[in-house]
Amino acid sequence: MNPGQLIAFEGLDGCGKTTQVERLAARLRLAGSDPLLTREPSDGPWGRRIRAMARGGELLAVEEELHWFVEDRREHVATLVAPALAEGRLVVTDRYFLSTVAYQGARGLEWRQLLARSEAEFPLPDLVVLLDIGPELALERVRTRAPGLETLFERRERLARVAEIFRAIERPYLERLDAAAAPERVAEAVAACVRRRLELP
């Protein structure tokens, strides 16, 4: 058991994860907490390779792609997440292993096996906030971003399959929230969820 707590935000590209991570962090800081914010892919060597791959449109064999993501997570957990949890800190991550389950599952790997393997190896989150939107809205939001952002994982057919897998995952630590509303309303729903599930301010 870790003395700290781990919150992961998950969902399709364009669902608003980064915005909601920042809003939750601001709320927690106002209440006197000092959350550690992080993300996957990480800023480590494997994470940088993944981001370069996505920007360049290079499609790896699915097993190789999975290897890159798992190695990035191993390094991320070992060097940042696990030490912070051991210190009793609250860690908030923009993506975690459910993204691997859904995105690499959408490429044909058995997502239930990916989930079981991930839960066996990595710290279980205390809460996963799954920001739920449809693929069409996700793509619409992605198109409003500045040019040069990752595009490899933002294909219509793939996002539809990713959404199916996200919808199929059922875990006690997972809570789905409607992310189609305005960011302010989603932020209120996130705050209420965190208070109810983790008794945080």
N, C-alpha and C positions, 0 to 999 in steps of 0.2 A: 504494500500500500504506500502510495506517495502522499506526503503531507500537503503538497500543492494540489492545484486543480487545473485540468486541461479542457479548454473549450475549443472546438474546431468548427469553422464555418465551411459549409460545402454547398455545391449547387453547380448549375450550368455556367459556362462563361457568360458574363453579362447579367447574372442574377443580382449583383450588388454586394458580393461578399466583402470586398475591400472597403467599400463605403461603410458597411455595417460594423466591421471590425473597428474601424476608426471611431465611429460614433459610440460604440460600446466602451472602448478604451477611454474616451473623453468623459463619459458618464462615470465610469469606475474611478478615474483619477479625481474627479470632483468629490467623490464620496470617500477619498482618502486611500484608495487602493493603488498599487503600482504594478499593473499587469505587464508581462513581457509579450510583445507582439512579434510574431514571426510569420513565415509563409513557406509554402511548398509549391513548386520547386524552390529550394532554398537558395541562398546566395553563395553556397559553397561550390566547389569544382563541378560536381555532378549537376547541380542545379543550373549553373551557368551553361553547361553543355546542352541541357534540356531546352533552355530558353533560346539558345542559338539555333538549335534544331527546329524549334517551332517557328521562329521568325523566318528561317530559310526555306521552310516547306519540305524539308527532308523527311521522308517517311521510312523509319526503320522497320525491320522485321519485328513483329509484335513481342517476341520473347526478348529481343534486345532492348526494345523500348521499356518493357517491364523491368529489366535488369537496371537500366539507368535510373528509373524512378525509385526502385527499392534501395539501391545503393545511396541515392541522395537522402532518402528517409533514414537509413541507418546512420549516416553521418550527422544528419540534422538532429536526430534524437540523442545520439551519443554525446554530441558536443554542446547542445543548447537546451533541448527540451528536458531531457532526463535530469541534468544538473539543476535546472531551475525548479523542477518539481521537487527534487530532493531538498532544496532550500526552502520549500514551502510557498513558492511563488505561484501566482495565477498566470498561466500561459494561454494566450489566445492565438490560434494559428489560422491563417487564410489558406485552407485546404489541408488535408491529412490523408489517411489511408483510404477513406471512402472514395476519394477521387480516383485513385488507382483502380479500385474495385469497379467503378462505373466506366471510366474511360478506357482502360485496357480490356475490361469485360466487353465493351462495345466493339472492340476489334476482334472478338471471337474467343477470348480466354474464358474459362469457367469462372464467373464472378463469385459464386459461392465459395469456391476453393480459395480465390484470392482473399476473400473476407476472412475465412478461417485462418489462413496463414498469417494475415496481417494482425489479427487479434491475438494470435499466439506469440508473435514476435515483439510487437510494439506496445507502449503504454496505452491502455484503453482510455478514451476520452471520458471525462465526467459528463460532458454534454456535447452533442453535435447539433448545431443549428443548420438545418438543411433549408436553404432559401429556394422555394419552389416556384419556378416559372416555366412556361412552355417554350419549346425550341424557337418558335417564330419570334416571340418577344425577346428571347435571348439574343438572337441574331440581329434584330433591330437595334438593340442596345449596343451590341458589339460594333455595328457599323457607325455608331456615333463617336466612337473613340478616336483618338488621334492616330494618324497613320503610323505604321511601323510596329504595331503591337503584334503579339503572336497570332497566327492565323491557322496553323496546322490543325488545331483541335476544335476549330470553329466552323465545321462543315455541317450542313443541314441534316444529312442522313445520319451522320455519326452522332450529332447532338440528340436526335430523336431516340436513338438506341440508348445513349447515356441516360436520358430522362427516364426511359423505361426501367433501367436498372436501379436508378435512384428511387423510383417509386416502389420497387419490389423489396428494397432493403427494410427490414424491421428489426430494430434493436432497442433495448430499454434506454440506452443513452441518446437516442435520436429523437429530435423534435422537428417536425416540418412546419414552416411558416410560409404564408402566402407572400411572395416577394414582388407581386405585380403592382402593389400600391405605391404611393409616393414614399420616398426614402424616410421621411419623418414618421410616417405611420408604421413602416416596417421597423424602424428603430425603437418605437414604443413597444411593439410586439416582442422584439428581441429582449428588451430590458425586462419586460414582464416575465418572459420565459426564464431568463437567468435568475430573477428573484425567486421564482417558484421552484425551479429545479435545483438550484445551488445555494439558495438563501444568501445571495450576494446583494449588495445595495443597488 
